[in-house]
């Protein structure tokens, strides 16, 4: 981008990622082309734009994940690096490098979900439950609030597994989890500890 923030060069991969033709972007302000935004797609004002910041402040950035908009207004996460170009101490432009990290973010979320949820019931697992419980206890002490903890033990559950098989026991756990989950508020936690 040049000193005015306009696009002077863009490679084919970036064009394909953004959904533009070359003629549409050359000379267009980079902020208008990339539309930095919040994850839900709300555009960032120019003063909060990382592309404008490199031109105004002259500070390079590397590896920050920003949300950009494609031509079709679809928001996507991109790892963004910027480097000012200086001539005789003046900023005359900047190099902006970005790549789509949608798949990497989805994989990260998937791995986080697997690490914090029970595979059979999709409920929060013991480790995540203990972490959430510690946070609630901390807030109860600090804010003098009250919370409730209910513990449910399935008596004779081994009999179900032994007489009907583990598949039936698993199905019972899934169905019971579904029934209980429907009775909870969004901010409540239902976990499988066993």
N, C-alpha and C positions, 0 to 999 in steps of 0.2 A: 504494500500500500504506500501511497505517496504521503507527503507532509500534510496534505489536506484530508487524509483518511480515505482516499479513493483507490479502488483496485486498479493496479497497473499490470498485474500478471496473475494468472491462476492456472494451476495444472489440471489435466484432464480428470484425474481421480477426484479432486475437490469439486470440479464441475458436476461430475456424476453423483457424488455424495449429496450435493445441494440441489440437484435437479435443474440447473440452469444451462443455457447455451453461452458460449464464450462472449458473443456479442452483447448479451444482456448484462454482463457484469463489469466489463472493462470500462473504467471511468466512473462506475457507480460507487458511492461511499460504502466502505466495507461494513460499517455498522448497519446500513440499510440492507445490504446483501445477506449478511450472516444473522441479523436479528438476534443478538444475544438476548436470552430470556430466562425466566424462572422455569423450573421443571414442568410446570403446568402450562407453559406457553406464553405467560405474561411478558411482554417485551421490557427489557431493561432500558432506562433512559441513557442517553449518550454519556452522562457523567459517571455512570456505574459500569460502562462498557469496558472490558479489558482491552479491546482494540484501540479505543480512544485513549485509554490510560497510558499505553506505551508511547503514543505520540505526544501527549501532554506532559507526562512525567519522565519519560525517557527510561523507565525501568523495565528491564527484561523480566519475563515470567516464564516458568517452565513447568509443564505437566499439570496445570490446573484443569479440573474438569468443569467445563462450562456447558450450558445448554444453548444450542443454536436452532434456528428454524430453517427447514428446507423451503424451497419455493412453494410447495404445496401446503405450507404452514404447519407441517409436522415437526414437533420438537424432538431433538435427539441429543444425547450427551456426547461431547467431544473433548478429547484431551487437547488443550490449547497451549502453545508456546509462542511467545512474542519476543522479538529482538529489535531494538531501534537501530536505524541506519543513520550514522552521523557523518557529516562533512564539515570540517573546520569548526567543530564544536556545536554545530547546529543539527537538530534532528530533521532529516530530509525525507524520512519514510520509515517503514518498518517491515520486517519479514514476519509473517504469521504462518505457523504450521499447526495444522489440526488434523486429528483423525477420529473417526466414529468409534466410540467405545461402548456402543449399545450391547453387543454380545458379551463383552467382558463384565459390564455392570450386571447383566442378567445372570451370568454365571456366579458372580459374587453374591447376589441376592439368593440364588438357589443354594449355594454352599452354606450361607448363613442360616437359611431356613432349615436345612438338613441338620446343622449343628445345634439348633435350638428347639427342634420339634421331634416328637415321637413318630417313627416311620409308620406304625400301624394305625394310630388314631388321628394323626396330624395335630395332636394337642401339644402344648408346650412340654418339653422334657424336664427332668429333675434339675439339671444344671441351670437352665433358663428360669425355672420356677424359683430356685434358690437366689438367683441374681435379682429377680423382680421382688421377692420377699424382702431381701436386704434393703432395696430402694424404698419400699413401702414402710418398713420399720424406721428407716432414717427420716423419712418425711413425717411419720407419726410423731417422732421425738421432736423434730425441729418445729413442726407446725401445730403440734398438739391436736392431731386429728385421730380419728378412730377408724379402724378397718376390721373386717371379719375374715377369719380363716376357718374353712370347713374341710374336714378330712373324711373321705368316704372309703371304706374298706369293703370289698366284695367278699362276704363270708361264703365259704364252700365253693369258691371259684374253681378250685382244683378238681372238684367233683364234675363240673361242666367239662373241663378239658379231658378228664379220664373217661367219662361215660359217653361223651358226644364227639370227642376229638378236638385237636387244637384249632382246626379251621372254624369249628362252631364257637369255641372260646374267643377266638379273634373277632369273629363276627359280632358276638355279644358285646365285646369291648367297643367296637366301632359304633354299633347302634346306640349303646348307652352314652358314649361320648357325644354323639350327634344330638340326642335328646337333651342332655345336660347343657350343651353349648347353646341350644336355642333358648334356654331359660335365663341366660346370663346377659348382663349389659355389655356393651362394647368395651368398657374400661376394666371389666372383670377378667380374671385369669383362671382358666381351667387347665390343669396339668395332669399328666400321667407320671406318677412317681415310681411305680413298680416296673 
